[in-house]
Amino acid sequence: MRTIEYKTQGTCSKMITFELDDDNRIHNLKFNGGCNGNLQGIGKLCEGQKAEDVMERIKGIRCGFKPTSCPDQLSKAIAEALN
């Protein structure tokens, strides 16, 4: 398993950490800061999912008037981890 740490930009959360297994499935997703309940839910929904599938589903999501969101930042973290 590889541990990924990603410093977010433009969101209430400051850091995203997760692990990728050999099949690029997401495990132990955690957000540091942000809307705790919602972000715990995202972590549970992503557990064991293929990183590519999660990335495609959540990229481009916005939070209010912000140009990004915690899910969008996760998509950027996944893209960086897969490259």
mmCIF file of the N, C-alpha and C atoms, coordinates in Angstrom:
data_MODEL
# 
_entry.id   MODEL 
# 
loop_
_atom_site.group_PDB 
_atom_site.id 
_atom_site.type_symbol 
_atom_site.label_atom_id 
_atom_site.label_alt_id 
_atom_site.label_comp_id 
_atom_site.label_asym_id 
_atom_site.label_entity_id 
_atom_site.label_seq_id 
_atom_site.pdbx_PDB_ins_code 
_atom_site.Cartn_x 
_atom_site.Cartn_y 
_atom_site.Cartn_z 
_atom_site.occupancy 
_atom_site.B_iso_or_equiv 
_atom_site.pdbx_formal_charge 
_atom_site.auth_seq_id 
_atom_site.auth_comp_id 
_atom_site.auth_asym_id 
_atom_site.auth_atom_id 
_atom_site.pdbx_PDB_model_num 
ATOM 1   N N  . MET A 1 1  ? 0.838   -1.181 0.000   1.00 0.00 ? 1  MET A N  1 
ATOM 2   C CA . MET A 1 1  ? 0.000   0.000  0.000   1.00 0.00 ? 1  MET A CA 1 
ATOM 3   C C  . MET A 1 1  ? 0.883   1.245  0.000   1.00 0.00 ? 1  MET A C  1 
ATOM 4   N N  . ARG A 1 2  ? 0.457   2.203  -0.786  1.00 0.00 ? 2  ARG A N  1 
ATOM 5   C CA . ARG A 1 2  ? 1.134   3.506  -0.811  1.00 0.00 ? 2  ARG A CA 1 
ATOM 6   C C  . ARG A 1 2  ? 0.284   4.504  -0.055  1.00 0.00 ? 2  ARG A C  1 
ATOM 7   N N  . THR A 1 3  ? 0.912   5.307  0.778   1.00 0.00 ? 3  THR A N  1 
ATOM 8   C CA . THR A 1 3  ? 0.207   6.372  1.488   1.00 0.00 ? 3  THR A CA 1 
ATOM 9   C C  . THR A 1 3  ? 0.382   7.668  0.715   1.00 0.00 ? 3  THR A C  1 
ATOM 10  N N  . ILE A 1 4  ? -0.733  8.333  0.478   1.00 0.00 ? 4  ILE A N  1 
ATOM 11  C CA . ILE A 1 4  ? -0.743  9.586  -0.273  1.00 0.00 ? 4  ILE A CA 1 
ATOM 12  C C  . ILE A 1 4  ? -1.138  10.702 0.680   1.00 0.00 ? 4  ILE A C  1 
ATOM 13  N N  . GLU A 1 5  ? -0.390  11.804 0.657   1.00 0.00 ? 5  GLU A N  1 
ATOM 14  C CA . GLU A 1 5  ? -0.736  13.011 1.401   1.00 0.00 ? 5  GLU A CA 1 
ATOM 15  C C  . GLU A 1 5  ? -0.826  14.142 0.396   1.00 0.00 ? 5  GLU A C  1 
ATOM 16  N N  . TYR A 1 6  ? -1.929  14.870 0.445   1.00 0.00 ? 6  TYR A N  1 
ATOM 17  C CA . TYR A 1 6  ? -2.154  15.950 -0.512  1.00 0.00 ? 6  TYR A CA 1 
ATOM 18  C C  . TYR A 1 6  ? -2.602  17.199 0.232   1.00 0.00 ? 6  TYR A C  1 
ATOM 19  N N  . LYS A 1 7  ? -1.875  18.294 0.049   1.00 0.00 ? 7  LYS A N  1 
ATOM 20  C CA . LYS A 1 7  ? -2.228  19.579 0.654   1.00 0.00 ? 7  LYS A CA 1 
ATOM 21  C C  . LYS A 1 7  ? -3.257  20.246 -0.244  1.00 0.00 ? 7  LYS A C  1 
ATOM 22  N N  . THR A 1 8  ? -4.435  20.481 0.304   1.00 0.00 ? 8  THR A N  1 
ATOM 23  C CA . THR A 1 8  ? -5.527  21.052 -0.480  1.00 0.00 ? 8  THR A CA 1 
ATOM 24  C C  . THR A 1 8  ? -5.348  22.553 -0.681  1.00 0.00 ? 8  THR A C  1 
ATOM 25  N N  . GLN A 1 9  ? -6.055  23.078 -1.664  1.00 0.00 ? 9  GLN A N  1 
ATOM 26  C CA . GLN A 1 9  ? -6.045  24.512 -1.945  1.00 0.00 ? 9  GLN A CA 1 
ATOM 27  C C  . GLN A 1 9  ? -7.474  24.984 -2.147  1.00 0.00 ? 9  GLN A C  1 
ATOM 28  N N  . GLY A 1 10 ? -7.847  26.081 -1.472  1.00 0.00 ? 10 GLY A N  1 
ATOM 29  C CA . GLY A 1 10 ? -9.151  26.689 -1.685  1.00 0.00 ? 10 GLY A CA 1 
ATOM 30  C C  . GLY A 1 10 ? -10.314 26.029 -0.970  1.00 0.00 ? 10 GLY A C  1 
ATOM 31  N N  . THR A 1 11 ? -10.029 25.176 0.018   1.00 0.00 ? 11 THR A N  1 
ATOM 32  C CA . THR A 1 11 ? -11.101 24.501 0.760   1.00 0.00 ? 11 THR A CA 1 
ATOM 33  C C  . THR A 1 11 ? -10.870 24.653 2.260   1.00 0.00 ? 11 THR A C  1 
ATOM 34  N N  . CYS A 1 12 ? -11.897 24.324 3.023   1.00 0.00 ? 12 CYS A N  1 
ATOM 35  C CA . CYS A 1 12 ? -11.784 24.357 4.486   1.00 0.00 ? 12 CYS A CA 1 
ATOM 36  C C  . CYS A 1 12 ? -10.854 23.252 4.992   1.00 0.00 ? 12 CYS A C  1 
ATOM 37  N N  . SER A 1 13 ? -10.870 22.104 4.333   1.00 0.00 ? 13 SER A N  1 
ATOM 38  C CA . SER A 1 13 ? -9.923  21.044 4.704   1.00 0.00 ? 13 SER A CA 1 
ATOM 39  C C  . SER A 1 13 ? -8.534  21.470 4.252   1.00 0.00 ? 13 SER A C  1 
ATOM 40  N N  . LYS A 1 14 ? -7.539  21.062 5.006   1.00 0.00 ? 14 LYS A N  1 
ATOM 41  C CA . LYS A 1 14 ? -6.158  21.470 4.718   1.00 0.00 ? 14 LYS A CA 1 
ATOM 42  C C  . LYS A 1 14 ? -5.307  20.344 4.135   1.00 0.00 ? 14 LYS A C  1 
ATOM 43  N N  . MET A 1 15 ? -5.698  19.095 4.394   1.00 0.00 ? 15 MET A N  1 
ATOM 44  C CA . MET A 1 15 ? -4.896  17.950 3.961   1.00 0.00 ? 15 MET A CA 1 
ATOM 45  C C  . MET A 1 15 ? -5.811  16.761 3.737   1.00 0.00 ? 15 MET A C  1 
ATOM 46  N N  . ILE A 1 16 ? -5.474  15.977 2.713   1.00 0.00 ? 16 ILE A N  1 
ATOM 47  C CA . ILE A 1 16 ? -6.162  14.714 2.440   1.00 0.00 ? 16 ILE A CA 1 
ATOM 48  C C  . ILE A 1 16 ? -5.119  13.617 2.503   1.00 0.00 ? 16 ILE A C  1 
ATOM 49  N N  . THR A 1 17 ? -5.411  12.543 3.227   1.00 0.00 ? 17 THR A N  1 
ATOM 50  C CA . THR A 1 17 ? -4.532  11.380 3.237   1.00 0.00 ? 17 THR A CA 1 
ATOM 51  C C  . THR A 1 17 ? -5.366  10.146 2.896   1.00 0.00 ? 17 THR A C  1 
ATOM 52  N N  . PHE A 1 18 ? -4.743  9.237  2.151   1.00 0.00 ? 18 PHE A N  1 
ATOM 53  C CA . PHE A 1 18 ? -5.388  7.970  1.825   1.00 0.00 ? 18 PHE A CA 1 
ATOM 54  C C  . PHE A 1 18 ? -4.321  6.991  1.388   1.00 0.00 ? 18 PHE A C  1 
ATOM 55  N N  . GLU A 1 19 ? -4.708  5.741  1.280   1.00 0.00 ? 19 GLU A N  1 
ATOM 56  C CA . GLU A 1 19 ? -3.808  4.693  0.803   1.00 0.00 ? 19 GLU A CA 1 
ATOM 57  C C  . GLU A 1 19 ? -4.353  4.129  -0.494  1.00 0.00 ? 19 GLU A C  1 
ATOM 58  N N  . LEU A 1 20 ? -3.438  3.752  -1.381  1.00 0.00 ? 20 LEU A N  1 
ATOM 59  C CA . LEU A 1 20 ? -3.785  3.048  -2.615  1.00 0.00 ? 20 LEU A CA 1 
ATOM 60  C C  . LEU A 1 20 ? -3.155  1.671  -2.565  1.00 0.00 ? 20 LEU A C  1 
ATOM 61  N N  . ASP A 1 21 ? -3.958  0.638  -2.823  1.00 0.00 ? 21 ASP A N  1 
ATOM 62  C CA . ASP A 1 21 ? -3.402  -0.715 -2.869  1.00 0.00 ? 21 ASP A CA 1 
ATOM 63  C C  . ASP A 1 21 ? -2.876  -1.005 -4.276  1.00 0.00 ? 21 ASP A C  1 
ATOM 64  N N  . ASP A 1 22 ? -2.427  -2.210 -4.509  1.00 0.00 ? 22 ASP A N  1 
ATOM 65  C CA . ASP A 1 22 ? -1.825  -2.577 -5.794  1.00 0.00 ? 22 ASP A CA 1 
ATOM 66  C C  . ASP A 1 22 ? -2.806  -2.491 -6.962  1.00 0.00 ? 22 ASP A C  1 
ATOM 67  N N  . ASP A 1 23 ? -4.105  -2.538 -6.677  1.00 0.00 ? 23 ASP A N  1 
ATOM 68  C CA . ASP A 1 23 ? -5.140  -2.417 -7.715  1.00 0.00 ? 23 ASP A CA 1 
ATOM 69  C C  . ASP A 1 23 ? -5.674  -0.991 -7.825  1.00 0.00 ? 23 ASP A C  1 
ATOM 70  N N  . ASN A 1 24 ? -4.977  -0.036 -7.193  1.00 0.00 ? 24 ASN A N  1 
ATOM 71  C CA . ASN A 1 24 ? -5.394  1.372  -7.153  1.00 0.00 ? 24 ASN A CA 1 
ATOM 72  C C  . ASN A 1 24 ? -6.777  1.553  -6.539  1.00 0.00 ? 24 ASN A C  1 
ATOM 73  N N  . ARG A 1 25 ? -7.049  0.799  -5.496  1.00 0.00 ? 25 ARG A N  1 
ATOM 74  C CA . ARG A 1 25 ? -8.280  0.977  -4.725  1.00 0.00 ? 25 ARG A CA 1 
ATOM 75  C C  . ARG A 1 25 ? -7.964  1.827  -3.500  1.00 0.00 ? 25 ARG A C  1 
ATOM 76  N N  . ILE A 1 26 ? -8.908  2.702  -3.153  1.00 0.00 ? 26 ILE A N  1 
ATOM 77  C CA . ILE A 1 26 ? -8.720  3.659  -2.066  1.00 0.00 ? 26 ILE A CA 1 
ATOM 78  C C  . ILE A 1 26 ? -9.054  3.030  -0.718  1.00 0.00 ? 26 ILE A C  1 
ATOM 79  N N  . HIS A 1 27 ? -8.204  3.317  0.281   1.00 0.00 ? 27 HIS A N  1 
ATOM 80  C CA . HIS A 1 27 ? -8.414  2.850  1.647   1.00 0.00 ? 27 HIS A CA 1 
ATOM 81  C C  . HIS A 1 27 ? -8.023  3.961  2.624   1.00 0.00 ? 27 HIS A C  1 
ATOM 82  N N  . ASN A 1 28 ? -8.690  3.973  3.776   1.00 0.00 ? 28 ASN A N  1 
ATOM 83  C CA . ASN A 1 28 ? -8.349  4.867  4.885   1.00 0.00 ? 28 ASN A CA 1 
ATOM 84  C C  . ASN A 1 28 ? -8.299  6.340  4.489   1.00 0.00 ? 28 ASN A C  1 
ATOM 85  N N  . LEU A 1 29 ? -9.283  6.786  3.727   1.00 0.00 ? 29 LEU A N  1 
ATOM 86  C CA . LEU A 1 29 ? -9.355  8.176  3.294   1.00 0.00 ? 29 LEU A CA 1 
ATOM 87  C C  . LEU A 1 29 ? -9.739  9.061  4.473   1.00 0.00 ? 29 LEU A C  1 
ATOM 88  N N  . LYS A 1 30 ? -8.945  10.121 4.688   1.00 0.00 ? 30 LYS A N  1 
ATOM 89  C CA . LYS A 1 30 ? -9.207  11.056 5.772   1.00 0.00 ? 30 LYS A CA 1 
ATOM 90  C C  . LYS A 1 30 ? -8.944  12.478 5.286   1.00 0.00 ? 30 LYS A C  1 
ATOM 91  N N  . PHE A 1 31 ? -9.788  13.390 5.716   1.00 0.00 ? 31 PHE A N  1 
ATOM 92  C CA . PHE A 1 31 ? -9.619  14.820 5.459   1.00 0.00 ? 31 PHE A CA 1 
ATOM 93  C C  . PHE A 1 31 ? -9.261  15.477 6.780   1.00 0.00 ? 31 PHE A C  1 
ATOM 94  N N  . ASN A 1 32 ? -8.311  16.396 6.755   1.00 0.00 ? 32 ASN A N  1 
ATOM 95  C CA . ASN A 1 32 ? -7.935  17.167 7.938   1.00 0.00 ? 32 ASN A CA 1 
ATOM 96  C C  . ASN A 1 32 ? -8.614  18.524 7.822   1.00 0.00 ? 32 ASN A C  1 
ATOM 97  N N  . GLY A 1 33 ? -9.618  18.764 8.665   1.00 0.00 ? 33 GLY A N  1 
ATOM 98  C CA . GLY A 1 33 ? -10.401 19.989 8.604   1.00 0.00 ? 33 GLY A CA 1 
ATOM 99  C C  . GLY A 1 33 ? -11.619 19.786 7.723   1.00 0.00 ? 33 GLY A C  1 
ATOM 100 N N  . GLY A 1 34 ? -12.403 20.841 7.576   1.00 0.00 ? 34 GLY A N  1 
ATOM 101 C CA . GLY A 1 34 ? -13.588 20.769 6.724   1.00 0.00 ? 34 GLY A CA 1 
ATOM 102 C C  . GLY A 1 34 ? -14.814 20.299 7.475   1.00 0.00 ? 34 GLY A C  1 
ATOM 103 N N  . CYS A 1 35 ? -15.850 19.966 6.752   1.00 0.00 ? 35 CYS A N  1 
ATOM 104 C CA . CYS A 1 35 ? -17.147 19.537 7.311   1.00 0.00 ? 35 CYS A CA 1 
ATOM 105 C C  . CYS A 1 35 ? -17.043 18.075 7.733   1.00 0.00 ? 35 CYS A C  1 
ATOM 106 N N  . ASN A 1 36 ? -16.770 17.845 8.993   1.00 0.00 ? 36 ASN A N  1 
ATOM 107 C CA . ASN A 1 36 ? -16.414 16.531 9.501   1.00 0.00 ? 36 ASN A CA 1 
ATOM 108 C C  . ASN A 1 36 ? -17.381 15.419 9.091   1.00 0.00 ? 36 ASN A C  1 
ATOM 109 N N  . GLY A 1 37 ? -18.658 15.605 9.315   1.00 0.00 ? 37 GLY A N  1 
ATOM 110 C CA . GLY A 1 37 ? -19.622 14.543 8.998   1.00 0.00 ? 37 GLY A CA 1 
ATOM 111 C C  . GLY A 1 37 ? -19.654 14.211 7.521   1.00 0.00 ? 37 GLY A C  1 
ATOM 112 N N  . ASN A 1 38 ? -19.726 15.226 6.684   1.00 0.00 ? 38 ASN A N  1 
ATOM 113 C CA . ASN A 1 38 ? -19.755 15.005 5.237   1.00 0.00 ? 38 ASN A CA 1 
ATOM 114 C C  . ASN A 1 38 ? -18.489 14.321 4.751   1.00 0.00 ? 38 ASN A C  1 
ATOM 115 N N  . LEU A 1 39 ? -17.358 14.750 5.269   1.00 0.00 ? 39 LEU A N  1 
ATOM 116 C CA . LEU A 1 39 ? -16.090 14.194 4.794   1.00 0.00 ? 39 LEU A CA 1 
ATOM 117 C C  . LEU A 1 39 ? -15.868 12.775 5.300   1.00 0.00 ? 39 LEU A C  1 
ATOM 118 N N  . GLN A 1 40 ? -16.391 12.461 6.483   1.00 0.00 ? 40 GLN A N  1 
ATOM 119 C CA . GLN A 1 40 ? -16.349 11.063 6.931   1.00 0.00 ? 40 GLN A CA 1 
ATOM 120 C C  . GLN A 1 40 ? -17.194 10.205 5.999   1.00 0.00 ? 40 GLN A C  1 
ATOM 121 N N  . GLY A 1 41 ? -18.339 10.744 5.584   1.00 0.00 ? 41 GLY A N  1 
ATOM 122 C CA . GLY A 1 41 ? -19.206 10.017 4.652   1.00 0.00 ? 41 GLY A CA 1 
ATOM 123 C C  . GLY A 1 41 ? -18.517 9.753  3.332   1.00 0.00 ? 41 GLY A C  1 
ATOM 124 N N  . ILE A 1 42 ? -17.828 10.757 2.804   1.00 0.00 ? 42 ILE A N  1 
ATOM 125 C CA . ILE A 1 42 ? -17.084 10.574 1.553   1.00 0.00 ? 42 ILE A CA 1 
ATOM 126 C C  . ILE A 1 42 ? -16.035 9.477  1.731   1.00 0.00 ? 42 ILE A C  1 
ATOM 127 N N  . GLY A 1 43 ? -15.355 9.494  2.875   1.00 0.00 ? 43 GLY A N  1 
ATOM 128 C CA . GLY A 1 43 ? -14.349 8.462  3.141   1.00 0.00 ? 43 GLY A CA 1 
ATOM 129 C C  . GLY A 1 43 ? -14.940 7.065  3.126   1.00 0.00 ? 43 GLY A C  1 
ATOM 130 N N  . LYS A 1 44 ? -16.105 6.892  3.750   1.00 0.00 ? 44 LYS A N  1 
ATOM 131 C CA . LYS A 1 44 ? -16.770 5.586  3.776   1.00 0.00 ? 44 LYS A CA 1 
ATOM 132 C C  . LYS A 1 44 ? -17.236 5.168  2.382   1.00 0.00 ? 44 LYS A C  1 
ATOM 133 N N  . LEU A 1 45 ? -17.759 6.121  1.609   1.00 0.00 ? 45 LEU A N  1 
ATOM 134 C CA . LEU A 1 45 ? -18.234 5.803  0.259   1.00 0.00 ? 45 LEU A CA 1 
ATOM 135 C C  . LEU A 1 45 ? -17.096 5.430  -0.676  1.00 0.00 ? 45 LEU A C  1 
ATOM 136 N N  . CYS A 1 46 ? -15.913 5.992  -0.454  1.00 0.00 ? 46 CYS A N  1 
ATOM 137 C CA . CYS A 1 46 ? -14.765 5.730  -1.333  1.00 0.00 ? 46 CYS A CA 1 
ATOM 138 C C  . CYS A 1 46 ? -13.996 4.468  -0.946  1.00 0.00 ? 46 CYS A C  1 
ATOM 139 N N  . GLU A 1 47 ? -14.199 3.971  0.267   1.00 0.00 ? 47 GLU A N  1 
ATOM 140 C CA . GLU A 1 47 ? -13.437 2.818  0.756   1.00 0.00 ? 47 GLU A CA 1 
ATOM 141 C C  . GLU A 1 47 ? -13.562 1.633  -0.205  1.00 0.00 ? 47 GLU A C  1 
ATOM 142 N N  . GLY A 1 48 ? -12.412 1.159  -0.688  1.00 0.00 ? 48 GLY A N  1 
ATOM 143 C CA . GLY A 1 48 ? -12.357 -0.007 -1.560  1.00 0.00 ? 48 GLY A CA 1 
ATOM 144 C C  . GLY A 1 48 ? -12.702 0.266  -3.016  1.00 0.00 ? 48 GLY A C  1 
ATOM 145 N N  . GLN A 1 49 ? -13.014 1.505  -3.348  1.00 0.00 ? 49 GLN A N  1 
ATOM 146 C CA . GLN A 1 49 ? -13.387 1.854  -4.721  1.00 0.00 ? 49 GLN A CA 1 
ATOM 147 C C  . GLN A 1 49 ? -12.139 2.095  -5.574  1.00 0.00 ? 49 GLN A C  1 
ATOM 148 N N  . LYS A 1 50 ? -12.267 1.845  -6.876  1.00 0.00 ? 50 LYS A N  1 
ATOM 149 C CA . LYS A 1 50 ? -11.172 2.121  -7.806  1.00 0.00 ? 50 LYS A CA 1 
ATOM 150 C C  . LYS A 1 50 ? -10.937 3.626  -7.854  1.00 0.00 ? 50 LYS A C  1 
ATOM 151 N N  . ALA A 1 51 ? -9.691  4.031  -7.694  1.00 0.00 ? 51 ALA A N  1 
ATOM 152 C CA . ALA A 1 51 ? -9.337  5.448  -7.650  1.00 0.00 ? 51 ALA A CA 1 
ATOM 153 C C  . ALA A 1 51 ? -9.787  6.179  -8.910  1.00 0.00 ? 51 ALA A C  1 
ATOM 154 N N  . GLU A 1 52 ? -9.621  5.552  -10.070 1.00 0.00 ? 52 GLU A N  1 
ATOM 155 C CA . GLU A 1 52 ? -9.997  6.193  -11.333 1.00 0.00 ? 52 GLU A CA 1 
ATOM 156 C C  . GLU A 1 52 ? -11.496 6.484  -11.382 1.00 0.00 ? 52 GLU A C  1 
ATOM 157 N N  . ASP A 1 53 ? -12.305 5.550  -10.882 1.00 0.00 ? 53 ASP A N  1 
ATOM 158 C CA . ASP A 1 53 ? -13.759 5.729  -10.877 1.00 0.00 ? 53 ASP A CA 1 
ATOM 159 C C  . ASP A 1 53 ? -14.166 6.874  -9.956  1.00 0.00 ? 53 ASP A C  1 
ATOM 160 N N  . VAL A 1 54 ? -13.579 6.908  -8.767  1.00 0.00 ? 54 VAL A N  1 
ATOM 161 C CA . VAL A 1 54 ? -13.875 7.977  -7.814  1.00 0.00 ? 54 VAL A CA 1 
ATOM 162 C C  . VAL A 1 54 ? -13.483 9.317  -8.412  1.00 0.00 ? 54 VAL A C  1 
ATOM 163 N N  . MET A 1 55 ? -12.300 9.390  -8.997  1.00 0.00 ? 55 MET A N  1 
ATOM 164 C CA . MET A 1 55 ? -11.799 10.638 -9.573  1.00 0.00 ? 55 MET A CA 1 
ATOM 165 C C  . MET A 1 55 ? -12.762 11.181 -10.623 1.00 0.00 ? 55 MET A C  1 
ATOM 166 N N  . GLU A 1 56 ? -13.232 10.324 -11.499 1.00 0.00 ? 56 GLU A N  1 
ATOM 167 C CA . GLU A 1 56 ? -14.137 10.762 -12.571 1.00 0.00 ? 56 GLU A CA 1 
ATOM 168 C C  . GLU A 1 56 ? -15.484 11.242 -12.031 1.00 0.00 ? 56 GLU A C  1 
ATOM 169 N N  . ARG A 1 57 ? -15.973 10.612 -10.973 1.00 0.00 ? 57 ARG A N  1 
ATOM 170 C CA . ARG A 1 57 ? -17.274 10.979 -10.414 1.00 0.00 ? 57 ARG A CA 1 
ATOM 171 C C  . ARG A 1 57 ? -17.255 12.330 -9.708  1.00 0.00 ? 57 ARG A C  1 
ATOM 172 N N  . ILE A 1 58 ? -16.140 12.690 -9.082  1.00 0.00 ? 58 ILE A N  1 
ATOM 173 C CA . ILE A 1 58 ? -16.146 13.859 -8.198  1.00 0.00 ? 58 ILE A CA 1 
ATOM 174 C C  . ILE A 1 58 ? -15.397 15.073 -8.740  1.00 0.00 ? 58 ILE A C  1 
ATOM 175 N N  . LYS A 1 59 ? -14.662 14.932 -9.823  1.00 0.00 ? 59 LYS A N  1 
ATOM 176 C CA . LYS A 1 59 ? -13.914 16.090 -10.307 1.00 0.00 ? 59 LYS A CA 1 
ATOM 177 C C  . LYS A 1 59 ? -14.867 17.175 -10.786 1.00 0.00 ? 59 LYS A C  1 
ATOM 178 N N  . GLY A 1 60 ? -14.501 18.405 -10.482 1.00 0.00 ? 60 GLY A N  1 
ATOM 179 C CA . GLY A 1 60 ? -15.285 19.548 -10.914 1.00 0.00 ? 60 GLY A CA 1 
ATOM 180 C C  . GLY A 1 60 ? -16.406 19.962 -9.973  1.00 0.00 ? 60 GLY A C  1 
ATOM 181 N N  . ILE A 1 61 ? -16.635 19.214 -8.888  1.00 0.00 ? 61 ILE A N  1 
ATOM 182 C CA . ILE A 1 61 ? -17.660 19.607 -7.917  1.00 0.00 ? 61 ILE A CA 1 
ATOM 183 C C  . ILE A 1 61 ? -17.210 20.898 -7.239  1.00 0.00 ? 61 ILE A C  1 
ATOM 184 N N  . ARG A 1 62 ? -18.146 21.824 -7.093  1.00 0.00 ? 62 ARG A N  1 
ATOM 185 C CA . ARG A 1 62 ? -17.844 23.105 -6.460  1.00 0.00 ? 62 ARG A CA 1 
ATOM 186 C C  . ARG A 1 62 ? -18.561 23.205 -5.123  1.00 0.00 ? 62 ARG A C  1 
ATOM 187 N N  . CYS A 1 63 ? -18.006 24.010 -4.235  1.00 0.00 ? 63 CYS A N  1 
ATOM 188 C CA . CYS A 1 63 ? -18.598 24.269 -2.922  1.00 0.00 ? 63 CYS A CA 1 
ATOM 189 C C  . CYS A 1 63 ? -19.066 25.715 -2.910  1.00 0.00 ? 63 CYS A C  1 
ATOM 190 N N  . GLY A 1 64 ? -20.369 25.915 -3.014  1.00 0.00 ? 64 GLY A N  1 
ATOM 191 C CA . GLY A 1 64 ? -20.902 27.272 -3.048  1.00 0.00 ? 64 GLY A CA 1 
ATOM 192 C C  . GLY A 1 64 ? -20.321 28.057 -4.205  1.00 0.00 ? 64 GLY A C  1 
ATOM 193 N N  . PHE A 1 65 ? -19.769 29.215 -3.902  1.00 0.00 ? 65 PHE A N  1 
ATOM 194 C CA . PHE A 1 65 ? -19.181 30.073 -4.931  1.00 0.00 ? 65 PHE A CA 1 
ATOM 195 C C  . PHE A 1 65 ? -17.699 29.803 -5.150  1.00 0.00 ? 65 PHE A C  1 
ATOM 196 N N  . LYS A 1 66 ? -17.141 28.861 -4.407  1.00 0.00 ? 66 LYS A N  1 
ATOM 197 C CA . LYS A 1 66 ? -15.724 28.524 -4.573  1.00 0.00 ? 66 LYS A CA 1 
ATOM 198 C C  . LYS A 1 66 ? -15.528 27.769 -5.888  1.00 0.00 ? 66 LYS A C  1 
ATOM 199 N N  . PRO A 1 67 ? -14.366 27.915 -6.505  1.00 0.00 ? 67 PRO A N  1 
ATOM 200 C CA . PRO A 1 67 ? -14.117 27.203 -7.766  1.00 0.00 ? 67 PRO A CA 1 
ATOM 201 C C  . PRO A 1 67 ? -13.774 25.723 -7.569  1.00 0.00 ? 67 PRO A C  1 
ATOM 202 N N  . THR A 1 68 ? -13.715 25.261 -6.324  1.00 0.00 ? 68 THR A N  1 
ATOM 203 C CA . THR A 1 68 ? -13.347 23.883 -6.019  1.00 0.00 ? 68 THR A CA 1 
ATOM 204 C C  . THR A 1 68 ? -14.134 23.429 -4.800  1.00 0.00 ? 68 THR A C  1 
ATOM 205 N N  . SER A 1 69 ? -13.861 22.224 -4.339  1.00 0.00 ? 69 SER A N  1 
ATOM 206 C CA . SER A 1 69 ? -14.505 21.652 -3.151  1.00 0.00 ? 69 SER A CA 1 
ATOM 207 C C  . SER A 1 69 ? -13.592 20.565 -2.609  1.00 0.00 ? 69 SER A C  1 
ATOM 208 N N  . CYS A 1 70 ? -13.939 20.032 -1.456  1.00 0.00 ? 70 CYS A N  1 
ATOM 209 C CA . CYS A 1 70 ? -13.151 18.917 -0.912  1.00 0.00 ? 70 CYS A CA 1 
ATOM 210 C C  . CYS A 1 70 ? -13.169 17.706 -1.854  1.00 0.00 ? 70 CYS A C  1 
ATOM 211 N N  . PRO A 1 71 ? -14.337 17.323 -2.420  1.00 0.00 ? 71 PRO A N  1 
ATOM 212 C CA . PRO A 1 71 ? -14.309 16.216 -3.379  1.00 0.00 ? 71 PRO A CA 1 
ATOM 213 C C  . PRO A 1 71 ? -13.457 16.529 -4.615  1.00 0.00 ? 71 PRO A C  1 
ATOM 214 N N  . ASP A 1 72 ? -13.546 17.754 -5.121  1.00 0.00 ? 72 ASP A N  1 
ATOM 215 C CA . ASP A 1 72 ? -12.732 18.139 -6.275  1.00 0.00 ? 72 ASP A CA 1 
ATOM 216 C C  . ASP A 1 72 ? -11.245 18.064 -5.938  1.00 0.00 ? 72 ASP A C  1 
ATOM 217 N N  . GLN A 1 73 ? -10.892 18.498 -4.730  1.00 0.00 ? 73 GLN A N  1 
ATOM 218 C CA . GLN A 1 73 ? -9.494  18.403 -4.309  1.00 0.00 ? 73 GLN A CA 1 
ATOM 219 C C  . GLN A 1 73 ? -9.053  16.945 -4.199  1.00 0.00 ? 73 GLN A C  1 
ATOM 220 N N  . LEU A 1 74 ? -9.959  16.069 -3.757  1.00 0.00 ? 74 LEU A N  1 
ATOM 221 C CA . LEU A 1 74 ? -9.644  14.632 -3.730  1.00 0.00 ? 74 LEU A CA 1 
ATOM 222 C C  . LEU A 1 74 ? -9.382  14.129 -5.136  1.00 0.00 ? 74 LEU A C  1 
ATOM 223 N N  . SER A 1 75 ? -10.157 14.577 -6.119  1.00 0.00 ? 75 SER A N  1 
ATOM 224 C CA . SER A 1 75 ? -9.917  14.134 -7.499  1.00 0.00 ? 75 SER A CA 1 
ATOM 225 C C  . SER A 1 75 ? -8.535  14.563 -7.964  1.00 0.00 ? 75 SER A C  1 
ATOM 226 N N  . LYS A 1 76 ? -8.098  15.750 -7.556  1.00 0.00 ? 76 LYS A N  1 
ATOM 227 C CA . LYS A 1 76 ? -6.754  16.234 -7.912  1.00 0.00 ? 76 LYS A CA 1 
ATOM 228 C C  . LYS A 1 76 ? -5.679  15.409 -7.210  1.00 0.00 ? 76 LYS A C  1 
ATOM 229 N N  . ALA A 1 77 ? -5.930  15.047 -5.964  1.00 0.00 ? 77 ALA A N  1 
ATOM 230 C CA . ALA A 1 77 ? -4.980  14.206 -5.221  1.00 0.00 ? 77 ALA A CA 1 
ATOM 231 C C  . ALA A 1 77 ? -4.845  12.838 -5.873  1.00 0.00 ? 77 ALA A C  1 
ATOM 232 N N  . ILE A 1 78 ? -5.956  12.272 -6.304  1.00 0.00 ? 78 ILE A N  1 
ATOM 233 C CA . ILE A 1 78 ? -5.937  10.966 -6.969  1.00 0.00 ? 78 ILE A CA 1 
ATOM 234 C C  . ILE A 1 78 ? -5.176  11.070 -8.292  1.00 0.00 ? 78 ILE A C  1 
ATOM 235 N N  . ALA A 1 79 ? -5.472  12.091 -9.067  1.00 0.00 ? 79 ALA A N  1 
ATOM 236 C CA . ALA A 1 79 ? -4.789  12.267 -10.363 1.00 0.00 ? 79 ALA A CA 1 
ATOM 237 C C  . ALA A 1 79 ? -3.283  12.355 -10.159 1.00 0.00 ? 79 ALA A C  1 
ATOM 238 N N  . GLU A 1 80 ? -2.867  13.123 -9.158  1.00 0.00 ? 80 GLU A N  1 
ATOM 239 C CA . GLU A 1 80 ? -1.438  13.258 -8.875  1.00 0.00 ? 80 GLU A CA 1 
ATOM 240 C C  . GLU A 1 80 ? -0.833  11.919 -8.443  1.00 0.00 ? 80 GLU A C  1 
ATOM 241 N N  . ALA A 1 81 ? -1.561  11.176 -7.628  1.00 0.00 ? 81 ALA A N  1 
ATOM 242 C CA . ALA A 1 81 ? -1.058  9.885  -7.155  1.00 0.00 ? 81 ALA A CA 1 
ATOM 243 C C  . ALA A 1 81 ? -0.941  8.852  -8.263  1.00 0.00 ? 81 ALA A C  1 
ATOM 244 N N  . LEU A 1 82 ? -1.822  8.945  -9.263  1.00 0.00 ? 82 LEU A N  1 
ATOM 245 C CA . LEU A 1 82 ? -1.807  7.964  -10.344 1.00 0.00 ? 82 LEU A CA 1 
ATOM 246 C C  . LEU A 1 82 ? -0.782  8.291  -11.421 1.00 0.00 ? 82 LEU A C  1 
ATOM 247 N N  . ASN A 1 83 ? -0.272  9.515  -11.421 1.00 0.00 ? 83 ASN A N  1 
ATOM 248 C CA . ASN A 1 83 ? 0.742   9.907  -12.430 1.00 0.00 ? 83 ASN A CA 1 
ATOM 249 C C  . ASN A 1 83 ? 2.145   9.685  -11.945 1.00 0.00 ? 83 ASN A C  1 
# 
